[in-house]
Amino acid sequence: MNDMTTGYIRSPEEPIAVVGSNDNPAGYIYSPEERTAIIAVSPGPVIAGAAAAVRGSKAIIIESPTAAEDLSFFFTSVAFTITEMRAVLVGSSTPSVTWTLRHGADRSAVGSEAVTGGTVTTDTTAGSDVTIFDDADVATNSHLWIETTAKSGIVGSIVITLFYREN
């Protein structure tokens, strides 16, 4: 397969995914940033109209969080589904932070919670992982924000990473 050519979704300067290449002879469609397989295809013709879901992640670091944070995370013009949230603390003396991710078109409203009641994070090593959601679907033109409702111990910071798949 040394003669396999590279096909891009968008352009080579700003690819969303790469379809085959000399260093990718199996014909995987992969994310150029993460170089992880999105779809594996057998060698052969590329099927016109086939599209791979765009995956991404965003992170926020909250320094010295309190029990009453209400911080804007980001705005999205594209609908997506949350696939995972991971949080880790920097702290000591049994640190703990209860936090929630909210989303909605109106930032001043209550919004929808990804996990109803929030998530308690106490881990200072690998982080805690959330993969079960009450509302993982974020609509087009939505704000996302983080709220904290409890904090104990000494917490220098919390890092929350959101992983998603565009719809």
C-alpha positions in Angstrom: 0.0 0.0 0.0 2.9 2.4 -0.5 1.0 4.1 -3.3 -2.0 5.0 -1.1 -2.8 8.7 -1.2 -4.0 11.0 1.5 -7.5 12.4 1.4 -8.6 15.2 3.6 -11.9 16.2 5.1 -11.7 20.1 4.8 -8.1 20.9 3.7 -4.5 19.7 4.4 -3.9 23.0 6.3 -6.9 22.4 8.6 -7.9 18.8 8.5 -10.7 17.4 10.6 -9.7 13.8 9.7 -7.2 12.1 7.4 -8.3 9.2 5.2 -5.3 6.9 4.5 -1.7 7.8 3.9 1.6 6.1 3.4 2.1 5.9 7.2 -1.5 4.8 7.7 -1.8 1.9 5.3 -4.7 0.2 7.0 -7.0 2.9 5.9 -7.9 4.3 9.3 -9.7 7.6 9.5 -8.0 9.4 12.4 -8.0 12.7 14.2 -4.7 14.5 13.3 -4.4 16.1 16.7 -4.9 12.9 18.7 -3.8 10.3 16.0 -6.5 8.0 17.3 -8.6 5.9 15.0 -12.1 7.1 14.5 -13.2 4.6 11.9 -11.2 1.6 10.5 -11.8 0.7 6.9 -10.4 -2.1 4.8 -8.2 -1.1 1.9 -10.3 -0.3 -1.1 -12.4 2.6 -2.5 -13.5 5.4 -0.3 -17.2 5.5 -0.1 -18.5 9.0 -1.1 -20.6 10.7 1.5 -19.2 8.8 4.5 -18.3 11.1 7.3 -16.6 10.6 10.6 -17.8 12.3 13.8 -15.5 15.1 15.0 -14.3 14.5 18.5 -12.7 17.1 20.8 -12.0 18.2 24.3 -11.8 21.4 26.3 -10.4 22.0 29.7 -10.8 24.6 32.4 -8.6 25.2 35.4 -10.2 26.9 38.4 -7.6 28.3 40.9 -8.6 28.3 44.6 -12.2 27.3 44.0 -14.9 28.2 46.5 -18.2 26.5 47.2 -20.0 29.1 45.1 -18.3 29.5 41.7 -20.3 30.3 38.6 -17.8 30.5 35.7 -18.3 30.6 32.0 -16.5 27.7 30.3 -17.2 28.3 26.5 -19.8 28.9 23.9 -20.5 26.5 21.0 -22.0 27.2 17.7 -22.1 23.4 16.9 -24.3 20.8 18.6 -22.4 18.0 20.3 -22.8 15.1 22.8 -20.7 15.0 25.9 -18.9 11.6 26.0 -16.8 12.0 29.2 -15.8 14.5 31.9 -12.7 14.1 33.9 -11.7 16.2 37.0 -8.6 16.2 39.2 -7.7 18.3 42.2 -4.5 19.8 43.3 -4.7 20.0 47.1 -4.1 18.4 50.5 -6.0 17.7 53.8 -8.6 15.5 52.1 -9.6 18.0 49.3 -13.1 17.8 47.8 -15.1 19.9 45.4 -18.7 19.3 44.3 -19.2 20.8 40.8 -21.6 20.7 37.9 -21.5 21.5 34.2 -24.5 23.4 32.9 -25.5 24.3 29.3 -28.1 26.3 27.6 -28.8 29.1 25.1 -29.5 31.7 27.9 -26.5 32.0 30.2 -28.6 33.9 32.8 -31.1 31.0 33.1 -30.7 27.8 35.2 -29.6 25.7 32.2 -29.5 22.0 31.9 -27.1 19.9 34.1 -25.0 17.3 32.4 -25.1 15.3 35.7 -28.1 16.2 37.9 -26.9 17.1 41.4 -23.3 17.5 40.3 -20.2 15.5 40.8 -18.0 15.2 43.8 -14.2 15.1 43.0 -11.7 14.1 45.6 -9.0 12.5 43.5 -5.5 14.2 43.4 -3.8 11.6 41.2 -5.5 10.2 38.0 -8.7 12.1 38.4 -12.3 11.0 38.6 -14.1 10.0 35.4 -17.8 10.7 34.6 -19.4 8.8 31.7 -23.0 8.6 32.7 -25.1 11.7 32.1 -28.6 13.0 32.7 -28.3 15.5 29.8 -25.3 15.0 27.5 -26.8 16.7 24.4 -25.6 20.3 24.0 -27.6 22.3 21.4 -26.3 24.6 18.8 -25.6 28.1 20.1 -25.2 27.1 23.7 -23.2 28.5 26.6 -21.5 26.0 28.9 -20.5 26.9 32.5 -19.2 25.4 35.7 -20.8 25.8 39.1 -19.4 24.6 42.4 -21.6 23.9 45.4 -19.3 22.6 48.1 -15.6 22.6 48.9 -13.6 21.1 51.8 -9.9 20.6 52.6 -7.2 22.6 51.0 -7.8 22.9 47.2 -5.3 24.8 45.1 -7.1 24.1 41.9 -9.5 21.8 40.0 -9.0 20.9 36.4 -12.1 19.8 34.5 -11.8 18.3 31.0 -14.8 17.8 28.8 -14.7 15.3 25.9 -17.3 15.5 23.2 -18.5 14.2 19.8 -20.1 16.7 17.4 -23.5 15.7 16.2 
